[in-house]
Amino acid sequence: MAETEINNLKSTDPAAPNGGNFHEGLRDGLAIGLGYLSVSFSFGILAVASGLSWWQAVLVSATNITSAGQVAGVGIMASSGGLIEMMISQIVINLRYSLMAISLSQKTDKSMSSLKRALLAYGLTDEIFGVAASKEHEVGSKYFFGLTVLPVIGWVLGTFLGAVLGGIFPEFLTNALAVGIYGMFISIVIPKAKHDRVIAICALIACGISCLFFYVPWLKDHVSSGFAIIIAAVIAALAGVFCFPHDEEAKEAKA
């Protein structure tokens, strides 16, 4: 009886670190930061090879922190795309972060005020969401800030190193390293596609449509690369939603 009362006091103690602390977040974000350092290095090389200066590449990474969105954005810049094209492509590619934020908001504690939510949303990425969502305790503002510090530093620093050193390395080496960021995208899709037929089919549809826009002369001449990405992504997503609805329902029922 006494033990139960002590536990109840601990659970209601406002000083108890229910939402985690800064050091715990810093520790959990270390591996993400190291991973971002290597991936953003490839982006820095790719951005400079596309015509951006080193400081422009760093500015893109410092204000975005979204690998797929940045690669698509640099492609649109390199092809002299318009602002409408850039805006639509970024909304389509980065819409998932809104869903992650809504999901994670259900796990935050009382220390996460509206202002802190708005500020800390800057550092929300796929990997950071995965770590925060997997915690057994609620996520507090101090923990989430600690979790985002090293990934943000790693992403911006890696871009800077890639953008600067890309001009020093031999051309064959920079070309090889620039492919690394595309390898990251493939490494994300392939394991999922092996175990999920819907993901595999949607990925193949997107690849097929992208190939059409790249190899068919009329499409290549009249549709910019940015709109090609948007069209391929939207058609592949709609195909997955409307052609395989029962698969999703079956998974939910099984869960």
N, C-alpha and C positions, 0 to 999 in steps of 0.2 A: 504493500500500500504506500509506504514511504517512498519507495523507488519510483512508483508511478507519479507521485506528486512532484518529485525532483525532475523527472523527465518533462512533465507539463510546464514546470517553471523554466526549464531550458528552452523549450520550444517557443515560449512566449517572451523570452528575454530579448528586448530590442537590440542589445549589443551582440547577440549571436550572429555569426557570419553566414546567414542563410543563403545570401546571394553570391557567396564567394568573395574573394578579395583580389586586390591588384596583383599580388605576387603569384597567386594561383593562375590568374589569367595570363600573366607574362610567361609562366612556365608552360602552359598549354599552347601558347602561340608561337613558341620557339621553333618547333618543327615546321609550322606553316611558313614562318618567315624565311627559313633556310630554303624551303621549296620555291617560294616566290622569287628569291634572289636568283636562282638559276633560270627560271622560266622568263622573268622580266629581262634578263640579260639578252635572251634571244629576241625579245620584243624591241629592245633598244637598237640592236643591229638591223632588224627589219625596218624600223621607223626611219633610221638614217638612210638606209638603202632606198627607201621610198621617196626621199627628198626632204625630210625634216632635218632641222639642225638638232644638235644634242640637247639644247635647252628646251626646244619644242617637244622633243620626245619625253623628256623628264616632266614637263608641264602636263602632257597628256596623261602620264601615269599618276602624277600627284593629284589630279582632279578627277580621275575615273576609277582606277583600281578594278578594272573588269577586262580580263584578257581577251575574250571573244569580241566584246564591244570595241576595244581599242584596235584590234587587228582589222575589224571591218571598217572602223572610222579612218584608219590610216589608208586603207585601200580606196576609200571614197575620196580622201584628200589627194592621193596620188593620181586619180583619174579625173580630178577637177570636178567632182560632184557638187550638187547644190545643197543648201541648208535644209530644204525639205527632205531630200533624200537621206541626209545625215540624221535628221530628227527621227524619221520613221524607222530607220535601221536600228538606232539605239533603243527606241521604245520596244521594238519587237525582240531584240536580242536580250535586253536587260529587264524585261517585264518580270522575269522569275524572281528578281530581288524583292519586288513588292509582295509576292506570295510568301517568300521566306520571312520578310519583316512581320507580316500579319501572323504567321505561325509562331514566330519567336516571341511576339508581344504577349502571347498567352503564358509564357514561361518566366517573364520578368517579375522582379519583386517591387516593393513600394518605393525603393530608392530611384527607380527609373522614371523620372518625371517626363513630361511631354517635351521639354526643351532638350533633355539628355537623350531622349529617343531620336529626336531630329538630328542632333549632332553626331551621335554614335552610329547612326544609319550610314554615315559616310564610309565606315570600315566594314560594312556587311558584305561578305563574299560567300561563295559556295562552301569553302572549307571552314571559315569562321562560323558560319551557320551550323554546319555539321557538328563541330566541337561543342558549341554552345547548346544546341538542341539535345545533345547526348548526355549532358550533365544531369546527375540525379537531383541536385538541388536547384532552386530558382536562380536565375541569372540577374545579378545586380549591376549597377552602373560601373562600380570600381572593377569588378571582374571583367566585364565586357571591354572596358577601356584597356585593361592590361592585355586582354586577348588580341586586341587589334593593333597594338603599338608595334610589335616586331614584324608582323606581316606587312604593314604599311611601309615601314622603314626598308624591309627587304625588297618590296616591289619597286619603290622609287630608286633605291640604291642600285639594284640590279639593272634597271633601265639606264641609269647614268653610266654605269660601267660598260654596258653593252654599246651604248651610243658613242662613247669616247674611244673605247678600245677597238670598236668595229672598224675605225679608220686606220688603225695601226696594224691589225692582223692581216695576213695575206688574204687575197680575195677568195681563194678556194675554201679557207677556213671560215671566213665570215658567211659565205653562202651555206656551208654545212651547218653552222650554228643557228642561222636564221630559220632553218627548217625545224629547229627544236620546238618552237612554240606550236607548230602544227602537229608535231608528234605528241604533244601534251593533249591536244584535243582528241586525237585518235585513241590515246591510252585511256581517256575518259569514256569514250563511246563503246569501244570494242568489248571490254569486260561485261558491260551492261547488255550489249547486243547478244552475247553468247547465251545469256540466261533469259532474255526477253525477246520473243519473236516480233512483237510490235515495234520495239525500239530498233531492231535490225532492219525491218521493212521501211520504217520512216526514214532511217539514215540513208538507206539505198535510194529511196525516192528523192531525197534532198540532193544526193550526189548526182543522180541521173539528170535532174533538172538543171543543176549547176553546170554539168557537162554540155547540155544543150545550149545554154547561154554562152558558153565559152567556145564551142566548136562550130555552131551554126552561124554562118557569116551575117545573115540579116539580124539575128538576135544580138550578136556581139556588137554590131555597129549601132543598133538603135536602143539597146537597153544597157544602162551603166552597170558597173559591178555591184554598186550598193543596192540598186533595185533588184538585181539578180539574186543577191543574198536574201533580201526580204521576201521575194516571190517564192524562192525555194523553201525557206523556213516555214512560211505560212501554209503553202500547199502540203508540205510533208506533215505539219501539225494537224491540219484539217483532215488529211487522209487517216491519220492515227485515231482521231476522235470519232469520225463517222464510219469508218470501215471496221473498227475493232472495239465497239462499245461493250460487247458481251464479255470480252476478256477482262476488262477493268472491273465490271460488275462481279465477275466470278472471283477475282482477287479480293475484292472487298468482302464478299460473302464468306470466303475462306478465312480471311483475317478475323 
